[in-house]
Amino acid sequence: MPEHVFPNGFESWQKTHFEVVEALCYLRDLEEGKQSKAFEEMLNRSATDDLYQLAVDLTDKFERECVDRKSNLFDLIEEFVSEEVKKVKA
């Protein structure tokens, strides 16, 4: 497995990754609110390997492409993740 690259340093990547996961959870909560689910299904909210990889991929992409971080980091990442998830769903 190749060594992971952190273009803006590990601390920046770690902060971004945390916010990406938060945004993915927020978007998942919005989607789940539109669907009726059994109580047991709502309790099982663990992520899949695909979701873990998506979070890493989005973190890497954001770290490479988004250099303007003057705005609120969560707001930037939420918008970025929302747009990227739309592309994945299409």
C-alpha positions in Angstrom: 0.0 0.0 0.0 1.5 3.4 -1.0 2.2 5.9 1.7 -0.6 8.5 2.1 0.3 12.1 0.9 -0.8 15.1 3.0 -0.3 18.1 0.7 -1.1 20.6 3.5 0.3 18.5 6.4 -1.3 15.8 8.5 -3.0 18.3 10.9 -4.8 20.1 8.1 -5.8 16.7 6.5 -7.1 15.4 9.9 -9.2 18.6 10.5 -10.6 18.3 6.9 -11.3 14.6 7.3 -13.3 15.2 10.5 -15.4 17.9 8.9 -15.9 15.7 5.8 -17.3 12.9 8.0 -19.5 15.4 9.8 -20.8 16.7 6.5 -21.5 13.1 5.2 -23.3 12.3 8.5 -25.3 15.5 8.2 -26.3 14.8 4.6 -27.2 11.2 5.6 -29.4 12.5 8.3 -31.2 14.7 5.9 -31.8 11.8 3.4 -32.9 9.5 6.2 -35.5 12.0 7.3 -37.2 11.6 3.8 -37.4 7.8 4.1 -39.4 5.7 6.5 -37.3 3.1 8.2 -37.8 0.6 10.9 -36.4 1.3 14.3 -33.8 -1.5 13.9 -32.6 0.0 10.7 -32.2 3.4 12.3 -30.1 1.9 15.1 -27.7 0.3 12.6 -26.0 3.5 11.4 -22.5 2.1 11.0 -20.6 3.0 7.9 -19.5 0.7 5.2 -16.0 0.3 3.7 -17.3 2.3 0.7 -18.3 5.2 2.9 -15.0 5.1 4.7 -13.2 5.3 1.4 -15.5 8.0 0.1 -14.6 10.1 3.2 -10.9 9.6 2.6 -11.2 10.4 -1.2 -13.2 13.6 -0.5 -10.7 14.7 2.1 -7.8 14.2 -0.3 -9.6 16.0 -3.1 -10.6 18.9 -0.8 -7.0 19.2 0.5 -5.6 19.3 -3.1 -8.2 21.6 -4.6 -9.6 24.0 -2.0 -6.9 26.5 -1.1 -9.3 29.4 -0.1 -10.0 28.6 3.6 -10.9 32.1 4.7 -14.6 31.2 5.1 -15.9 28.8 7.8 -14.2 25.5 7.2 -17.3 23.4 7.9 -19.4 25.6 5.5 -16.8 25.2 2.7 -16.6 21.4 3.3 -20.4 21.0 3.5 -20.9 22.6 0.2 -18.0 20.7 -1.4 -19.2 17.3 0.0 -22.8 18.0 -1.1 -21.7 18.7 -4.7 -19.4 15.7 -4.8 -22.1 13.4 -3.4 -24.5 14.6 -6.1 -21.8 13.6 -8.7 -21.5 10.2 -7.2 -25.2 9.6 -7.2 -25.6 10.7 -10.9 
